[in-house]
Amino acid sequence: MTATTSIATRAAEVRHRIEAACARSGRSADEVTLVAVSKTHPIEAVEEAVTAGLRVFGENRAQEFVPKALAARERGLAAEWHFIGHLQRNKVRDALPYIDVLHSLDSERLVREIATRAAEARPGHRPLRCFLEVNVAGEAQKEGIAPSDVGPLLAAARSAEILDVRGLMTVAPRVKDPEEVRPVFRALRELAAEHGLSELSMGMTDDFEVAIEEGATVVRVGRAIFGDRLP
Ligand SMILES: *Cc1c(COP(=O)(O)O)cnc(C)c1O
């Protein structure tokens, strides 16, 4: 599609592809939450997306996320915010009040930092839904814990009252053919099942259909909705 294609048109196309992938795998389309990843795009793009019927947005950097979530609030946009990038402990205090779902819980130190900040940052102890990020393929330079660390991190997260662990998340390796990452998605599903977790955050612009076929309950799609990332 060209750069002038509207967000509404692209979002409709993504929804259609989600429905088709669900139909192929005998699933219902409302089992899959679409997170529209708005990173690098301005608040105006989020507003356009809300007008197009999108409601759930994803951001990966606290410095960009906090002002954007604030701007959305000021504009009265009905947006739910998912934080999908590595959350540095020194950013927890600023970001925590605005995060509805955290996809990237990746250390016990982060659990402790969130627990420490919770009373101040989450008035009324509003629970924080979260996913543990797993580096399934064991890639160097990739965020996320090893599959063997899921048990200990899950135990730590469950002992923190503020955290409500929903499932596992992964970012698959970049490949040409999305079929190549099917085993990664399947491995995440099996790992989640071993730990009694039902939700799977997996699948991006290049591979969300395969992820849905393998059981994704949340897909995180940026470029297919907003176009290429801005510098
Ligand atoms: C940027 C990002 C996405 C979306 O990527 P696209 O390829 O633009 O769909 C999904 N998940 C994470 C963790 C990201 O950082």
The ligand as an ORCA input file, in Angstrom:
! r2SCAN-3c Opt
* xyz 0 1
  C       7.778     -2.483     17.134
  C       7.254     -3.681     17.834
  C       6.150     -4.381     17.318
  C       5.465     -4.029     16.017
  O       6.316     -4.257     14.940
  P       5.820     -4.156     13.422
  O       6.793     -4.964     12.686
  O       5.834     -2.695     13.090
  O       4.433     -4.718     13.375
  C       5.698     -5.486     18.043
  N       6.288     -5.858     19.198
  C       7.335     -5.215     19.720
  C       7.945     -5.690     20.988
  C       7.862     -4.095     19.050
  O       8.918     -3.458     19.574
*
